[in-house]
Amino acid sequence: MKIKNKTTKCFTIIPSSTISTSTSYIKTRNYNLKNFYIFLIMILINLIMIEPISSFENQINISPLSSMPIQPYYIFQQTINHLSYDTIGTFEQRYSVNKKFVPINGKPKAVFFLVSGEGPLSSEIVNHNPFVQIANETQALIVALELRYYGESMPFLNMNNSNMAYLTTDQILEDLATFQVFFTNKYQLNDIKWIIMGCSYAGTISAWYRLKYPHLVTAAIASSSPFRAELRFTEYDVKVRQNLGAPCSKAFKNLFTYIEHLMIKNNSYVKSKFTCERQLDDRMFLYLLSEALTYSVQYDARFKIISGFCPKFVKLTNSSEALLDMFSSYVKNMFLFQNVSCDAYNLYEFASNEIDYSGTRSWTWQLCREYGWFMVPSGPDSFKPQSLGECWWQNDVCKTLYGRAMRPTVDRINMVYGSTNFKYISNVLFTNCGNDPWSTLSIDPSVSLPFSQQIHIPGESHCANWLSEQPTDSIELKNARALANSFLRQFIKPDCDENDCGTKNGLCIAKKLTDLQATSVCISNGKIQISNQLKNQLNIMKENGTSTNNSNNNPSTATTNNNNSLNENSNLSSHDRNSMDLDEDDQREVCSSNGSMSSSSPSKNSLHFTNTLVLTTTLSFISILSTLILIL
């Protein structure tokens, strides 16, 4: 083939094979370039696919509860000393979870936070409690935490005074906050409302937690709970005698007088009537008998001592020996059955520093150290022996168990946590029963609580509304349960529009509507007429971030609040922290015989990516397959 060369203006002969090779090269180069562009496009498509797939993966992880194994107990590594920056380690704190009402791969509508109280945690509490029905109805998660030094949540393997020093109210409340922040962040529950609840001492802790950490829990339910620390708890004795009635109370007074007389003459005989050993301390023996009686009255819904025992008992008042026989049979049947000995109720048996899983040593420490609540005789008419006064508690019980006489810090507890601090506490439901001796240290029904509510249940005993429903339950008890359930619904999803109320600088507060139903209203300067004092308090609550609604309840904000609390409590609790070094003043007999929690918040995601996953996965697979074919 001849090609004209313009430069030399002459013709050059080029072999045809060379031309063929050159043409083939050009075609190959163009083809490869085309493939390269296609390859780049495929890479771009794959990169685009990554975002929705990655987003879906986030959706899969949005509810780690679905992958949480179902077991009776779980373990959380809890800080031993929250009130000092000098950490001394952690301990295993037990908790239980009921997640069966939460949709698979979904979030709960609320978290019911149960406090286990002054004893070992039973995993059944998350399955059997008064609010399981509401949990089912609202798709709520139920979580129960065992308190430090109870059950198996032991910070140390030895319960000496130095180690027991970390059993204080302040430390317990910090435990709850630390655990809540951990659990919230681990299971991505930042926007979920928490409601803390408990009965008796567990209710006390619940209300104090709402008081101290209003930004962490939306509401609290405290049933049959004492809130005033008191050295001489004489009101308990008065209430027990009132419940028994004058004839039955007088019969027991005669019986205890007879028992004390017998103990002088024939000590072993009277103790043997109750299957107790002769060597049991005399005053501890009398304490055991009086506790059997008062405990029965406290839980009369279970023991029926008022309606079942007393009518028969008062008929025997002419014979002290007959009274003794009847009461000893009652005590043996109710408290000393199945080979249970008197030593099980002997406080002196818990003087050892060994681990006590029952909670007796721990609870007695809290009484001796902070609360008092010594159930002493109220006067000469009391059936409780006069020898069981506060001096016996402080100089004998506390000293025997902990090596020194102790003065409970009741003034400090009342200053920081007492019921007078509840005047402006919001969204706490206090329930008390008419026959409950502990109600005398709870919220006075006549006290106005503009931001919280009370339910009074006449004729019922301690924690009656937490017991299983029975056909024989009074109409007042049934109504109280229904009303409490209605309050709980309002705490979770109030009738009041929280967003609208917030724009008006107001608060949604649950209120009683009828005997069976609660509602919620927006308390603000414009909607409801309130006093100037309450207006000022509303403004203070708003400025401090003390919202009652907590609809955006992000525990990771607890870091700042908790650090402030830590600094404050470090000063308030210095005596508690240093109690391992016994004060000289505490060495003497105190009563005369006469008298962190920060963590990043998980991103907000929704659960509508099921179809997107199928589409994006298919497209990604096709694009990758096409790329491989083109490359090959």
C-alpha positions in Angstrom: 0.0 0.0 0.0 1.3 3.5 -0.9 1.0 6.4 1.6 2.0 9.9 0.7 4.4 11.5 3.1 3.6 15.3 3.3 6.9 16.2 4.9 9.1 14.6 2.3 6.6 14.8 -0.4 7.3 11.3 -1.4 5.7 7.9 -1.2 6.7 5.3 1.4 5.9 1.7 1.3 4.6 0.3 4.6 4.1 -3.4 5.1 0.4 -4.5 5.3 1.1 -6.6 8.4 2.3 -3.5 10.2 -0.9 -1.6 9.3 -3.0 -4.5 10.5 -1.1 -4.7 13.9 -1.5 -0.9 14.4 -5.2 -1.0 13.7 -5.7 -3.9 16.1 -3.8 -2.0 18.8 -5.9 1.1 18.4 -9.1 -0.9 18.6 -7.8 -2.8 21.7 -6.8 0.5 23.4 -10.2 2.0 22.8 -11.9 -1.1 24.1 -9.8 -1.1 27.3 -10.5 2.6 27.8 -14.2 1.9 27.4 -14.0 -0.9 30.0 -12.0 1.4 32.3 -14.8 4.0 32.2 -17.4 1.3 32.8 -15.3 0.0 35.7 -15.2 3.5 37.2 -19.0 3.8 36.8 -19.4 0.5 38.5 -17.2 1.5 41.4 -19.2 4.7 41.7 -22.4 2.8 41.8 -21.0 0.5 44.5 -19.9 3.5 46.6 -23.4 4.8 46.3 -24.8 1.5 47.5 -22.6 1.5 50.6 -24.5 4.4 52.3 -28.0 2.7 52.3 -26.5 -0.7 53.2 -24.5 1.0 56.0 -27.6 2.8 57.1 -29.5 -0.5 57.2 -26.8 -2.1 59.3 -27.3 0.8 61.7 -31.0 0.0 61.7 -30.2 -3.7 62.5 -28.1 -2.5 65.5 -30.7 0.0 66.6 -32.2 -2.5 69.0 -29.5 -4.6 70.5 -32.1 -5.9 72.9 -33.0 -8.4 70.3 -29.6 -10.1 70.6 -29.6 -9.9 74.4 -29.6 -13.4 75.7 -32.6 -14.4 77.9 -31.4 -15.3 81.4 -32.6 -14.6 85.0 -29.7 -12.3 85.9 -27.1 -10.1 84.2 -24.0 -8.5 85.6 -22.9 -4.8 85.5 -19.5 -3.6 86.7 -20.5 -1.0 89.2 -18.1 1.6 90.8 -17.5 1.0 94.4 -16.9 4.6 95.5 -18.7 7.3 93.4 -17.9 10.1 95.8 -14.2 10.3 95.4 -11.9 10.6 92.3 -9.6 8.0 94.0 -11.2 4.9 92.5 -10.9 1.6 94.5 -12.4 -0.6 91.8 -15.7 -2.1 90.8 -18.0 -4.9 91.8 -20.5 -7.1 90.1 -24.0 -5.7 90.5 -26.9 -8.0 89.4 -29.9 -7.0 87.4 -32.9 -8.7 85.7 -34.7 -7.8 82.5 -38.1 -8.6 81.0 -38.1 -7.7 77.3 -40.9 -9.9 76.1 -43.2 -6.9 75.5 -40.7 -5.1 73.3 -41.1 -5.8 69.5 -38.3 -7.8 67.9 -35.7 -5.4 66.5 -37.7 -2.5 67.9 -37.5 -0.2 70.8 -39.6 -0.1 74.0 -42.0 2.7 74.5 -40.8 3.1 78.1 -38.5 1.5 80.7 -40.0 0.5 84.0 -37.0 0.7 86.4 -37.7 -1.4 89.5 -35.6 -1.1 92.7 -35.2 -4.4 94.4 -35.1 -3.1 98.0 -33.3 -4.2 101.2 -33.0 -7.9 100.2 -31.8 -10.2 97.5 -33.1 -9.5 94.0 -35.6 -12.1 92.7 -35.7 -12.3 88.9 -39.4 -12.9 89.2 -40.0 -9.3 90.1 -39.7 -8.3 86.4 -42.4 -10.9 85.5 -44.7 -10.4 88.5 -45.4 -6.9 89.6 -48.4 -4.6 89.6 -47.5 -3.0 86.3 -46.8 -5.9 84.0 -50.2 -5.4 82.3 -49.3 -1.8 81.5 -45.9 -3.0 80.3 -47.6 -5.3 77.9 -50.0 -2.6 76.8 -47.3 0.0 76.2 -44.5 -2.3 74.9 -42.4 -1.4 77.9 -39.1 -2.9 79.0 -38.9 -3.9 82.7 -35.5 -3.7 84.4 -34.8 -4.4 88.1 -31.5 -3.6 89.8 -30.2 -5.3 93.0 -28.9 -2.8 95.5 -25.3 -2.8 96.7 -24.5 -5.1 99.7 -27.7 -7.1 99.1 -28.1 -10.5 97.5 -25.0 -11.2 95.4 -24.1 -7.6 94.7 -21.3 -7.5 97.2 -18.5 -5.0 96.7 -16.2 -6.9 99.0 -15.7 -10.4 100.3 -15.6 -9.1 103.9 -18.3 -7.0 105.6 -16.1 -5.3 108.1 -16.7 -1.6 109.0 -14.2 -0.3 106.5 -15.9 -2.1 103.7 -19.4 -1.3 104.9 -18.6 2.4 104.8 -19.6 2.5 101.2 -23.2 1.4 102.0 -24.9 4.9 102.0 -27.9 6.5 100.5 -25.6 8.7 98.3 -23.7 5.7 96.9 -27.0 3.8 96.2 -28.4 6.7 94.2 -25.2 7.1 92.2 -25.4 3.3 91.5 -28.8 3.8 89.9 -27.7 6.7 87.8 -24.5 5.0 86.6 -26.4 1.8 85.7 -29.1 3.7 83.9 -26.6 5.6 81.7 -24.7 2.4 81.0 -27.9 0.5 80.0 -29.3 3.4 78.0 -26.2 3.8 75.9 -25.6 0.0 75.5 -29.1 -0.6 74.2 -29.6 2.7 72.5 -32.5 4.0 74.5 -31.7 7.7 74.6 -35.2 8.9 73.6 -37.0 6.4 75.8 -38.7 7.5 79.0 -37.6 5.8 82.3 -40.0 5.5 85.2 -38.6 4.3 88.5 -40.7 2.4 91.0 -40.7 0.4 94.2 -42.5 -0.5 97.3 -41.4 0.2 100.9 -37.7 1.1 101.1 -37.4 0.5 97.3 -40.1 3.2 96.9 -38.1 5.5 99.2 -35.1 5.2 96.9 -37.3 5.7 93.8 -38.7 9.0 95.0 -35.2 10.2 96.2 -33.8 9.2 92.8 -36.5 11.3 91.0 -35.7 14.2 93.5 -32.0 14.0 92.7 -32.0 13.1 89.0 -35.2 14.6 87.5 -33.4 14.7 84.1 -32.9 10.9 84.0 -36.4 9.6 85.0 -39.7 11.0 83.8 -41.6 9.9 86.8 -41.5 7.7 90.0 -44.0 5.5 91.9 -43.3 5.2 95.6 -45.7 2.9 97.5 -45.8 2.5 101.3 -42.5 4.3 101.6 -40.9 6.2 104.5 -39.2 9.5 103.8 -38.4 10.9 107.2 -35.4 9.5 109.1 -36.2 9.1 112.8 -34.2 7.8 115.8 -37.2 6.7 117.9 -39.8 5.4 115.6 -42.6 5.4 118.2 -45.3 6.1 115.6 -44.9 2.6 114.3 -45.9 1.2 117.7 -48.8 3.5 118.0 -50.2 2.6 114.6 -49.8 -1.2 115.3 -51.8 -0.8 118.5 -54.5 1.2 116.7 -54.8 -1.4 114.0 -55.1 -4.2 116.6 -57.8 -2.4 118.5 -57.9 -1.7 122.2 -59.0 -5.2 123.4 -56.4 -7.1 121.3 -53.7 -4.6 122.1 -54.4 -4.9 125.8 -54.4 -8.7 125.6 -50.9 -8.6 124.0 -49.8 -6.2 126.7 -50.9 -8.7 129.4 -49.2 -11.5 127.5 -45.8 -9.8 127.2 -45.9 -8.8 130.9 -46.6 -12.4 131.7 -43.7 -13.6 129.5 -41.2 -11.1 131.2 -42.4 -12.4 134.6 -41.9 -16.0 133.5 -38.4 -15.3 132.2 -37.3 -14.3 135.7 -38.6 -17.5 137.2 -38.3 -20.1 134.4 -36.3 -18.7 131.5 -35.9 -22.0 129.6 -39.6 -22.9 129.9 -40.9 -19.8 128.1 -38.3 -19.9 125.4 -39.0 -23.6 124.8 -42.6 -22.7 124.1 -41.3 -21.0 121.0 -38.7 -23.6 120.2 -35.9 -21.2 121.1 -32.7 -22.1 122.9 -32.2 -21.0 126.5 -28.9 -19.3 125.6 -30.7 -16.9 123.3 -30.3 -13.4 124.7 -33.3 -12.4 126.8 -33.9 -9.0 125.2 -33.3 -10.5 121.7 -35.9 -13.1 122.5 -38.4 -10.4 123.5 -37.5 -8.5 120.3 -38.2 -11.6 118.3 -41.7 -12.0 119.7 -42.6 -8.4 119.4 -41.3 -8.4 115.8 -43.5 -11.4 114.9 -46.5 -9.5 116.1 -45.8 -6.1 114.5 -44.7 -7.7 111.2 -48.0 -9.6 111.1 -49.9 -6.4 111.6 -47.7 -4.6 109.0 -48.6 -7.3 106.4 -52.1 -8.0 107.7 -53.3 -8.6 104.1 -51.2 -11.8 104.2 -51.4 -12.8 107.9 -54.9 -11.8 108.7 -54.0 -11.3 112.4 -56.5 -8.5 112.9 -59.6 -10.2 111.5 -58.6 -13.8 112.0 -56.4 -14.0 115.1 -57.5 -11.2 117.4 -61.2 -12.1 117.8 -60.2 -15.5 119.2 -57.2 -14.2 121.2 -59.2 -11.6 123.2 -61.5 -14.4 124.4 -58.6 -15.9 126.4 -57.7 -12.8 128.4 -58.7 -14.5 131.6 -55.9 -17.0 131.2 -52.3 -15.8 130.6 -51.1 -19.4 129.9 -53.8 -19.8 127.3 -52.7 -16.5 125.7 -49.1 -17.9 125.7 -50.2 -21.2 124.1 -52.1 -19.5 121.3 -49.5 -16.9 120.4 -46.6 -19.5 120.6 -48.5 -21.7 118.2 -49.1 -18.8 115.9 -45.4 -17.8 115.9 -44.2 -21.4 115.2 -46.7 -21.8 112.4 -46.0 -18.5 110.7 -42.3 -17.9 111.4 -40.6 -21.0 112.7 -41.9 -23.7 110.3 -39.8 -26.0 108.2 -37.0 -26.3 110.7 -36.4 -22.5 110.8 -34.9 -21.7 114.2 -35.1 -18.6 116.4 -31.5 -17.8 115.4 -32.7 -16.9 112.0 -34.2 -13.8 113.6 -31.4 -13.2 116.1 -29.6 -10.0 115.0 -26.6 -10.9 117.0 -26.0 -13.9 114.7 -25.0 -11.3 112.0 -22.1 -9.8 114.0 -19.6 -11.7 111.9 -17.8 -10.0 109.1 -18.6 -12.8 106.7 -20.8 -12.2 103.7 -24.5 -12.1 104.6 -26.6 -12.7 101.6 -29.9 -12.3 103.4 -29.4 -8.6 103.8 -29.8 -8.5 107.6 -26.3 -7.2 108.4 -26.6 -4.6 105.6 -30.0 -3.3 106.5 -29.1 -3.1 110.2 -26.0 -1.1 109.2 -28.2 1.4 107.3 -30.5 1.7 110.3 -27.6 2.3 112.7 -25.7 4.6 110.3 -28.3 6.8 108.6 -32.0 6.2 109.1 -32.6 5.1 112.7 -36.2 3.8 112.4 -35.7 2.0 115.7 -39.1 0.5 116.5 -39.2 1.3 120.2 -42.1 1.3 122.7 -44.3 4.4 122.5 -45.1 4.5 126.2 -46.1 2.5 129.2 -49.3 1.2 127.5 -47.2 -0.4 124.7 -47.0 -4.2 124.6 -43.4 -3.8 123.4 -41.0 -4.3 126.4 -39.6 -1.1 127.7 -36.1 -2.6 127.6 -36.2 -2.4 123.8 -35.6 1.3 123.6 -33.2 3.3 121.5 -30.4 2.8 124.0 -30.7 -1.0 123.4 -30.5 -0.4 119.7 -27.5 1.9 119.8 -25.5 0.5 122.6 -26.3 -3.2 122.2 -27.4 -4.1 118.7 -25.3 -1.6 116.7 -22.3 -2.1 119.0 -22.5 -5.9 118.9 -22.8 -6.0 115.1 -20.3 -3.3 114.3 -18.0 -3.0 117.3 -19.1 0.4 118.5 -22.2 2.4 119.5 -23.6 4.3 116.6 -25.6 7.5 116.1 -27.7 7.5 112.9 -27.2 10.7 110.9 -31.0 11.3 110.8 -30.6 15.1 110.6 -28.4 14.9 107.5 -30.8 12.5 105.8 -33.8 14.7 106.5 -32.0 17.8 105.3 -31.0 16.3 102.0 -33.7 13.8 101.3 -36.5 14.4 103.7 -40.2 14.8 102.8 -40.0 18.6 103.1 -38.0 18.5 99.9 -40.9 17.0 98.0 -43.0 20.2 97.9 -42.1 20.9 94.3 -41.1 17.4 93.2 -43.0 16.5 90.0 -44.7 13.4 88.6 -44.2 11.2 91.6 -47.1 9.0 92.6 -47.2 8.3 96.3 -49.5 5.5 97.5 -50.1 4.7 101.1 -52.4 2.3 102.9 -54.5 3.2 105.9 -53.3 0.4 108.2 -49.6 0.6 107.3 -47.4 1.6 110.2 -44.8 3.0 107.8 -47.3 5.5 106.4 -46.6 7.6 109.5 -43.2 8.5 108.0 -44.4 9.0 104.5 -46.1 12.0 102.8 -48.8 13.5 105.0 -52.1 13.3 103.0 -52.9 16.8 104.0 -49.7 18.2 102.4 -50.3 19.9 99.1 -48.2 18.5 96.2 -49.0 20.7 93.2 -46.7 18.7 90.8 -47.2 15.2 92.2 -50.1 13.0 93.4 -51.1 10.8 96.3 -53.4 7.8 96.5 -54.7 6.8 100.0 -56.1 3.3 100.3 -58.1 3.0 103.5 -58.1 -0.2 105.5 -55.1 -1.8 103.7 -51.7 -2.8 104.9 -48.1 -2.3 103.8 -47.6 -2.6 100.0 -51.1 -4.1 99.6 -51.4 -2.6 96.1 -48.2 -4.5 95.0 -49.7 -7.9 96.0 -51.5 -10.1 93.4 -55.1 -9.3 92.9 -57.5 -11.4 94.9 -61.3 -11.8 94.6 -61.6 -10.7 98.2 -59.8 -7.4 97.6 -61.7 -4.3 98.7 -63.2 -1.9 96.1 -60.9 0.8 97.4 -57.8 -1.4 96.7 -59.1 -2.3 93.2 -59.8 1.3 92.4 -56.3 2.3 93.7 -54.7 -0.2 91.3 -56.7 1.0 88.4 -55.9 4.7 89.2 -52.2 3.9 89.6 -52.2 2.2 86.2 -53.9 5.2 84.7 -51.2 7.5 86.2 -48.5 5.2 84.7 -50.1 5.6 81.2 -50.1 9.3 81.6 -46.4 9.3 82.5 -45.7 7.4 79.3 -48.0 9.1 76.9 -49.8 12.1 78.5 -53.1 13.5 77.3 -51.3 16.9 77.6 -49.4 17.8 74.4 -45.8 18.0 75.6 -44.5 19.9 72.7 -47.3 22.5 72.8 -47.0 22.8 76.6 -43.2 23.3 76.3 -43.6 26.1 73.8 -45.8 27.8 76.5 -43.0 27.4 79.0 -45.2 25.0 80.9 -45.1 21.4 82.3 -47.4 18.4 81.7 -48.5 17.2 85.1 -50.5 14.0 85.7 -53.6 14.7 87.8 -56.4 12.5 89.2 -59.6 12.8 87.1 -61.8 10.2 88.7 -61.4 7.4 91.2 -60.3 5.2 88.4 -58.7 7.5 85.9 -55.9 10.1 85.7 -55.3 12.7 83.0 -52.6 15.3 82.5 -52.7 19.0 82.2 -50.3 21.7 81.1 -49.4 23.9 84.0 -48.2 27.2 82.7 -48.7 30.9 83.4 -51.3 31.2 80.7 -53.3 28.0 80.9 -53.9 27.4 84.6 -54.1 30.0 87.4 -51.3 29.3 89.9 -49.8 31.3 92.7 -46.8 33.6 92.1 -44.8 31.2 94.3 -45.5 28.3 92.0 -44.8 30.5 89.0 -41.4 31.2 90.4 -40.8 27.6 91.1 -41.8 26.7 87.5 -39.2 29.2 86.2 -36.6 27.8 88.5 -37.3 24.3 87.4 -37.1 25.4 83.8 -33.8 27.2 84.3 -32.3 24.1 86.0 -33.6 21.8 83.3 -35.8 20.0 85.7 -38.4 19.1 83.2 -41.2 16.7 84.2 -41.6 15.4 80.7 -38.1 14.3 79.7 -39.4 13.3 76.2 -35.8 13.7 75.0 -34.4 12.0 78.0 -30.7 11.7 77.1 -28.7 10.1 79.9 -25.4 11.1 78.3 -26.2 14.6 79.6 -26.0 13.2 83.1 -22.2 13.7 83.0 -22.3 17.3 83.9 -25.1 17.0 86.3 -23.6 14.0 88.0 -20.2 15.6 88.4 -21.9 18.5 90.1 -23.8 16.1 92.3 -20.6 14.2 93.0 -18.8 17.3 94.2 -21.8 18.3 96.4 -22.1 14.9 97.9 -18.3 14.6 98.5 -18.7 17.4 101.1 -22.0 16.1 102.5 -20.7 12.5 102.8 -17.3 13.0 104.1 -18.2 11.4 107.4 -19.6 8.4 105.6 -16.4 8.1 103.5 -14.2 8.4 106.6 -16.3 6.2 108.8 -13.7 3.4 108.4 -11.6 5.6 110.7 -13.8 5.6 113.8 -14.4 9.0 115.3 -13.4 9.4 118.9 -16.8 10.8 119.6 -18.4 7.7 118.2 -16.4 5.4 120.4 -18.4 6.3 123.5 -21.8 5.0 124.2 -24.2 7.4 122.4 -27.2 6.8 124.5 -27.4 6.8 128.3 -29.3 4.0 130.0 -31.8 6.7 131.1 -32.8 8.0 128.5 -19.2 8.2 85.2 -21.1 8.0 83.2 -20.4 9.9 80.0 -20.9 8.2 76.7 -21.6 9.3 73.2 -25.2 9.2 72.2 -26.2 6.8 69.5 -27.6 8.3 66.3 -31.3 8.6 65.8 -32.6 6.1 63.2 -35.9 4.7 62.1 -37.0 1.2 61.3 -38.2 1.4 57.7 -35.3 0.0 55.7 -36.6 -3.6 55.0 -37.5 -2.9 51.4 -34.4 -0.7 50.9 -32.2 -3.6 52.0 -33.6 -5.9 49.3 -33.3 -3.2 46.6 -29.8 -2.0 47.5 -28.4 -5.4 48.0 -29.7 -6.6 44.6 -28.4 -3.5 42.8 -25.0 -3.8 44.5 -24.8 -7.5 43.6 -25.6 -6.8 39.9 -23.1 -4.0 39.7 -20.3 -6.0 41.2 -21.1 -9.0 38.9 -21.1 -6.7 35.8 -17.8 -5.3 36.8 -16.2 -8.7 37.2 -17.5 -9.8 33.8 -16.2 -6.7 32.0 -12.8 -7.0 33.7 -12.6 -10.7 32.7 
